[in-house]
């Protein structure tokens, strides 16, 4: 489950993706719905707060290269702590994977396959992720390294193009609607970045170079999230902006380079599909690793099919249910995982015997 120390470049691109790929979903709309024209400001505040939280957790939970986070949990709280952390990570990964399949299937259906049933589109994401789950983290890291830089630049270029053509008056008042600023509303905005908690499964090393890689890549990922929210707020006037869906798609539809180059959304569909499949593949691979470690299963083929089938049906349920129910499950699972990591960070013990992860 651990990244090789020589794979710092892979870690960089994986972390960028973990902090940015949800721009293809409806999660960035949380800022607009709660804060109106103040969405860019509060997204900046949320990103900086999450960076501070990430810094504290990483400092506390990645001091020792010799042990995993589960070994630290067992050393601190015994066998109960180890398996509780296993369960929290498993629940979060499962819910996040189902949410990812649901959102990316809906995005693909909206952009290119309006007449296709959502389950048909979801099959392709699940199959691709199942194949990826049979590979290694290092192999997935290479795919992220090959794909992410170009796609990152493409999305940034499209957003900047729209931003330059947007009326700046839509950004005022800069503080938005103050009555919507509540702690639950603001906390829910962290869901855009919650997949960053998965870096502790990738065993960030205690070296300063690795920590710098994590924080720099998070900042790069957050930059694209902030740029999306800023552009969306400037282009789509409030309150219309809070009632729309898939902000990235709406903004890309505004890009125009002449009548001979009009299907920009087709490029974004390709980028989003590959980006979604890579992140879903990473989630599946981590789920397989958790089950193998929890039950001491050596053959990963045994675990891939139950995981993929369960995520597929859960995604169909989330697609058919109310959207707030999907967000509720994601918020609950991420909140529980964050609470578990925070408790471990407060009481963690170092030194002494290292427990066997299996």
N, C-alpha and C positions, 0 to 999 in steps of 0.2 A: 504494500500500500504506500510505501514511502518513495519519494522521488530520490533519484540518485544525486549526490552532491554535485556531479558534473552537469546536471540538467538545469542550471540556473536560468538559462534562456527559455527553456520549456516552461518553467515555473512563472516567468515573467508574462508570457503570452496567455497562460492558463488563468492567472490572476486578473489580467486585463479583461479577459472574456467573462469571468465570474462577476466582475464589477460593472459590466456594460451590456451584456447580451439581452437583458430585460428591457432594453429600449424597444424591442420588437413586440413587446406585450403591452397590456393596458395599465401596468403598474405605474409608469410615470404620470398617468393622469391623476394619481392621488394628490399630487401637489396642486394641480389646477382646481380640482374639485373642492379641496379644503381651503385654499389660500387665494384663489382667483389670480389677479394680476401679481400677487406677491409670490407666485410659484417659483420663479428663478431665485429670489432671495432665500426662501426657505429651503429650496433644494441645495443651495450652497451651504447653509447652516447645517442641514442634515448630513451632507457629505463630510464636512469638517468634524462634526461630532462622531460620526461613525469611524473616521480616521483615528481620532483620539482613543475611542474604545478599542479599535483594532490594535493600536500601538500598545495599550496596557495589557490586553489579553496575550498578544504575541510575546511581550517581554516576560510575562509570568509563566506562560505555558510552553515555551520552546527554549528553555535554558540548557537542557541536556540533550546532546546528540544521540545518546545511547538508548533512550527509551521513547516509546510512543506516548501519545496523550492518554491511551488506555492504561498503560503501565503506571503513569503518574496518578491516574484516578484510582487504580487498585492500591497503590502505595499509600494514598491519602485516606481513602474511605473503605478499603477492603474490596472484596469481590462484589459487594453491592454497588460500589461506586463505578467499578469497571463496566458491569453489565447495564447499569442505568445509563451510562454515557453511550454504550452501544445502541441501546434502544432509542435514545433521544436522536442520535445521528441517523439511525435507520428510518424513524418516523419522518424526520425532516426531509431526508433524501427522497423518500417515497412520495410524500405530498408534493414536494417541489418538482419531481419528475412528472407526476400526473398533471400538475398545473402547467408545466412547460409544454407537454404534449397537447393539452387542451388549447392553450393560447396560440401556439404556433400552427396548429391545425386550423384554427379559426382565422388566423392571419393569412394563411395560404388559400383558404377557401374564399376569403374576401378579395384577395388580389387576383387570383387566376382560375379558381375552380368553383365558381358560385353554384353550379348545378350538381357538384359531387357531394355525396354524404360525408359528414365529418369523420366518420369511422374509417372510410376508405383512405382519406388523407393521413389520418393518424397511424395507419398501418405502416406507411413508409418511414415515418419517424421512429417508430418502435423497432422495426426490423433493422434499420441502420444502427440504432443504439445497441441492439442485441449483438450485432456483429462486432461493434466497437468494444463491447464488454468482454469479449473473448481475447482482446489484445492486452497490452500492458499500459500502465500510466505513461511510460516513456514514449511509447508509440503514439498515443493520443497527444502527448506534448509536442511531438514532431509535426503532427497534423495542424495543431493550433499555430505553431511557428510558421508553417508554410502558408496558411490561409489568412490568419488574422491581420497582419500588417496592411495588406492591400485592401481588404474589406473595411478595415477601420478607417483608412484614408478615404475610401469611396463614400462612406456614410458621412464622414466629417465634411467632405467637399459639398455634398448635396445639401447638408444643413446650413453651411455657411452661405451657399448660393441663395437659399430661401431667406435667410436672415437679412442679407443685404437689401432684399426687395421688400422687407416687411415694414409697416408703419410703426415707428417707435412709440407713438402715443398709446398703443395697446398695452404697453408695459407699465402704465401709470394708473392709479397710485402704486408706487413701488412696494408698499407694505401690504397691499391687497386688502381683503376684508377682515378686520381684526376679530370679528365675532366668531370666525371659524378657527381661530388659533386655540386649540385645546390639546392637552397632552396626548390623549388617545389618537387624535387625528395626526398629530406630528409624529408619533411613534410608528404609525402605520406606514409612513413614508419611508421608513428604514427597510421595508420589504424589497425595495429596488436593489439594495446592496446585500441582502441577507445571505446570499450564496457565498459571500466572502468567508463565512464561518467554516466553509469546507476546507480552507487551507490547513486547518489543524489535522485533517485526515491525510493531507499530503506531507505531513511532518516537516514543517519549516525548521531549518537548522538554526542553531543559536548564533551563527556567525553574523557579523554586522553586514556583510555583503548580501546575505540572503534576506535579512530584514529590510535593507534598502531596496532590494528587488521587489519585495512584496508591497512596500509603501509607494514606490514610484509607479508600479503597474496599477495599483488601486487609483492613484491620482489620475493616471491616463484614462482609465476606464470611467472614472467619475466625470472627467472633462467632457466625454461624449454624452453622458447622461445630462449634465448641466446644459450643454449646447443644445440638446434636443428640447429640454424644457424651456429654455430661453427663446429658441426659435418658434416653438409651438405657441407660447404666450404672446409673442410679438406678431405672429401671422394670423392666428385665430382669435378674434376678440372675445373677451369674457362678457356674458356668461355662456356664449355658444361653445366655448372651448371645453367646458366641464361636461357637456352632454355628448361629445363625439367619442369615437372609438379608434384605437390604434393610431396615435399621433404621428408616428414616423411615416405611415402610409399616406396620411393626409398631406403631410409636408412634401413628400416626394412627388405627389401629384401636382404640386405647384411648380416643379422644376420644368423649365422649357428651354430647349436648345435648338429650336427650329423644327419644321415639320418632318425633317428626315431623321430626327432622333427624338421620338416622342414616348417610347415605352420604357421610361426610366424605372417604373415600378417593377418591370420584369427583372432588372438588375438587382433591385432590392429584394425581390422574392428569392432569387438565387442565393444572395448573400445570407438572408435570414434563414433559409432552409438549411444551408450548410452549417451556419453558426448554431442553429438550434439543435441539429443532429450531433454536432461535436459536444455540446454541453450536456445533452441527454445521454450521449455515450459515456461521458465522464461520470455522470450520476449513476448510470447502470454499473459501471466498473467499480465504483466505490461501494455500491450496494452489494455487489458480488463479494468484494473484499471483506465487508462487514460480516456477511453470512458465513463465509469461509472461516474467519477468525472466531466468530461466536460459537459455531458448531463444529469446528475443526474438520471442515470438508475440504478435501484435496482437489476434487474435480470441479472446475468452475462451470462445466457444461450442465451439471445437475441444477445449478442455481439460476442460470440465465433465463430459462423458459418460464419458470414460475414468476420471476420478477417482471419480465416483459409482459406476460399475460395480465398480471395483476395491475400494473401501471396502465395498460391499455384500457381495461374496463373502468378503472378509477377515473381516467381522463374523460371517457365517454360520459360518466356520471356527472363530472364537474361541468362538462360542456352543456349538459341538459338541465342542470340545476341553476338556481339563481347565482349571479356572479358574486354577490356578497358572501354566499356560502363558501365558494371556492377561496375567496380572500380570507375568510374567517379561519379555515383549516390551515392555510399557509401562515397566517399571522400567529395562530396558536402554536403550531409546530416550531416556528422560528423563535417565538418567545420562550418556549420551554428549553430549546437548545441553548439559547443565549443565557438563560438563567443557570442551566447546568454548567456551562463553561465559566460563567462568572463566579459561581460557588467554588468550582475547582481552582480558579485563579486566586481566590482569597485564601483558601486553606491548603493549597498545594504543598506537598513535602518533597524535598530533594535530598539526594544522598541515600546511602544504605543499599539494601539489596534491590535489584531490578527484577520485577515479576515477569513471568513468562506471559506473553500476550495471548497465547493460545490456552 
